[in-house]
Amino acid sequence: MKNFWSKLHKPILALAPMAGVTDSAYRQICRKYGADVVYTEMVSADGLYYDSKKILEFLKFAKSEHPVVIQLFGKDPSKFTKAAQLAEKAGFDGIDINFGCPAKKVAGHGGGVTLMRDLNKCQEIIEAVLKGTKLPVSVKLRSSIKNGDKIVTALDFIRYMKDLPIIAVMVHGRPYENPFSAEIDYEMIKSVKKEFKGIVLGNGGINVPTDAKIMLEKTGVDGFGIARGIYGKPWIFQQIKDYLKNGKYQKFDKAKIKKVIIQHAEAALKAKDKHGLIELRKHLLWYVKGWENAKEMRSVLVKVETIKDIKGIFVK
Ligand SMILES: Cc1cc2nc3c(=O)[nH]c(=O)nc-3n(C[C@H](O)[C@H](O)[C@H](O)COP(=O)(O)O)c2cc1C
């Protein structure tokens, strides 16, 4: 098995999967500014199984993204073997399985985090993926989910799967019941780290470099998954590396930010043509957050359509 994970230096800095955010262009930018590994948006195993044209688009990525992990979601084990085969054929370095998503359109239909209530089903899904690929397989979990009057935890999950060759696990330290703003359950992440022999990435609430240090000190993880902390600041990866190594990091000034914006816009245009720039708008708003003229800029940024528009605003 080609296992890129074992070659990464610890602590490993991973761009966590985010639907609508971690597309190819943004993954390229995050790799450029310090991410050691990047995850795709969640990709429907059913969509791949049925060769959906729209879903097959998610298999595209740029060389500079390596190592890049595709994240699959779904709830029907029979769809995952073919999905894994297609992912391997497309050239991804690893396959992750989503057992953490609380979004209604996924969890509401028995997928994502709600799968944690049925560990046997989770096992079948992982086995189906393993059947379709020789790539390293990882999973993304939440700290816990209620199941009637019981609670299923990430630790229960890891124990249940102990005989499967799962290479890495990213644990989002928040429960399903308070999915995005609960305090991070460092104890749960720490207990998964103690139990699991592979790589454990702690996820949740890492928004500035000091947050990563706290996660490391409280849990002993092998690395971090960073999600919303990259909004408008993909260079946070480099800052975290510098901070953990030297206790300090460089701030990014406007001139540097403008350079990143242009690089991002060019990558977005190349990856998805004009549509890429429409999707870039939300990133532009994140990039200028906190600028003194951010409010006025917003009304212009939400209308950009061409690279010329973007250069007109940021290259002066
Ligand atoms: C907009 C958005 C989209 C997300 N999409 C996914 C996804 O596709 N797959 C997944 O496993 N988690 C997804 N997540 C969860 C994140 O990967 C991460 O676990 C969560 O945001 C907690 O990390 P944070 O506190 O660093 O944001 C998403 C989160 C957000 C905010």
The ligand as an ORCA input file, in Angstrom:
! r2SCAN-3c Opt
* xyz 0 1
  C     -19.131     25.129      5.217
  C     -18.702     23.828      5.834
  C     -18.698     22.677      5.073
  C     -18.285     21.468      5.638
  N     -18.246     20.354      4.847
  C     -17.761     19.181      5.352
  C     -17.590     18.043      4.509
  O     -17.828     18.085      3.302
  N     -17.129     16.909      5.100
  C     -16.827     16.826      6.435
  O     -16.416     15.776      6.914
  N     -16.943     17.909      7.230
  C     -17.381     19.078      6.723
  N     -17.434     20.190      7.520
  C     -16.925     20.123      8.906
  C     -15.473     20.580      8.982
  O     -14.620     19.714      8.257
  C     -14.997     20.628     10.436
  O     -15.108     19.349     10.998
  C     -15.793     21.601     11.302
  O     -16.029     22.822     10.624
  C     -15.052     21.881     12.615
  O     -13.798     22.453     12.400
  P     -13.539     24.033     12.606
  O     -13.931     24.365     14.002
  O     -12.058     24.166     12.313
  O     -14.386     24.752     11.604
  C     -17.878     21.399      6.998
  C     -17.894     22.567      7.755
  C     -18.286     23.773      7.199
  C     -18.267     25.022      8.045
*
